[in-house]
Amino acid sequence: MNQWMFNCVWRVRVTNVAFHPAGDAVNGWDVTMQWANGTSYAGISPVDTRKQDLVLGLANGDTLTATDTTRGSLNQQQLDFHTFPASGQFTYTQSFLSGATLDPSNKPVKLLVTFDVTAYRAAAGSSAKFWKLKTPGYNYRINLTCPA
């Protein structure tokens, strides 16, 4: 938490995790993140780089996906389709909601941010702007139990 990570395109850090009580019939966890465009390209969005659904791992091994609920899915679109200027930054809170009652003591331990690099390269071909480097992985597994 609170540490910038960089995968050659996106800079990401988680700044807060808070329980979302069931006052409106659903409960879950709100995860506040900062995303920044780490490239010199203006006008890119995470969906351009094939960002997949965000996944929140809980202490008991269960997971919540941003798209588990319609509200969570619409919430995730704020990030997916946000257009970043070159070196631009965006602060955003993703709600991971559940129709089932969640135990607030079963806290999140990790956030998974993944990209389908293979599909991106296949679709972009020789005009690929992103994911050119051959690194072992572009995905993030952010440890939420280790504050900076």
N, C-alpha and C positions, 0 to 999 in steps of 0.2 A: 504494500500500500504506500501511496504517496511518493513513489519513485517512477521516474520516466523510463519507459522501455521504447526501443526503436527497432523496427524490422526492415529498414531501408526505404520505407514509404510512409508509415504511420508512427507517430509518437503517441503513446497511450499511458495514462496513469489513472488509478482509482484513488479518489480522495475521501470518499465516505460510503459507509454501508449502514442502512437504518431499517429497522423493522417497519413494515407497512401494516398497521392494524386492520382488522376486518370491519371497520366502521361502515363500509359501503358494500358489504356482503362478500368481498374477496380480500384475502390478505397475502402478504408476500414480503419481499425485500426490495428496497430502493438502493441502487448502486449509482453513485455519482462519479462520473469519469470526465477526464479532459482528453480530447483528441486533438492532434495537431498534424498538419500536412508537413511531412519531412522532406518534401521534394521542391523543386523549383517550378513545378507545373501548377498553373492556376486553374481553378474550376473543376477540381476532381472531387469525387465523393467516395465513401467506403464501398458502395455498391459497384463502382467502376473497377475496383480491385478484387471483386468477388468475395467480399466479407460475408461470412455465413452467420447464422443465428447465434446470438450470445447465449452462453450456458453458465449457470451459477451452480456450483457444487456445494452441498450442505455437509455438515459435520458427520451425519449418519450415512453418507454415501448417496443420498437422493440428489436429484438434479432438477432444476427449474430452467426451462428454456424461455427466452424472451417471447417467443411466439406461442406459448402454452395457452394464452388467452388473447382474445381480440384486442383488448385494451393494451396488453403488453406488446402485441405485434404492431399496432398503430404507433405506440410509443417508440419502438425500435426504428421505425421509418424516419423519425426526426434525425437520427444519426445516419442511417443508410443513404438518405438522399440529400444530406446537408452538403452544400457546395463550399469547398475550402479554397480560399485564395492561396497562393504560394506562401508557405510558412504560416498560414492562418491556423487559428486555434478555436475550439468549440467545447464548451462545458455543457454536459448533458446528464440527466438522471434517467436510468433505465429501471422500470418497475418489472420485477419478476414476480408475477402474481399466480395464485393457485385457487382453484375452486374448493379445494379441501382445506380444512383448518390446519394451519402450520403452527408449530411450537416455536415461540421466539427464542427458546434456549438452544434450538438446533440451528446454530449460526452458520452463515456461509464461510467456507474455507478457501474457495478458489473461484476465479472467473476465467472462463475459456473464451478466447477471441480467436476465431479461426478463419482462414482464407482458402478458397479453392484455387490454388496456384496452377495446378495442372489444367483445369478448365479455362482459366484466364489465358494461359499460354497457347492452348489449342485454338481459342477463339480469336486472339489477337495476332497470332502468327508473327511474322517479321516486323509488324508495326507495334509490337508490345513496348509500352513505355515503362511499365512496372514489372517487378519480379524478374528482372534480368539476371541478377546475381544468382549463382548456384550455392545458396546457403542451405544448411541442413533443415531449416524450418523457419517459416515466417509467422507462425502462430504464437499466441501468448497464453501462458498459464500463470495467471496472476495470483500470488499467495495473499489471501486476505487476512491471515492470522499474524502476519509479521509487520507491525507498523514501523515506519521509517523514523 
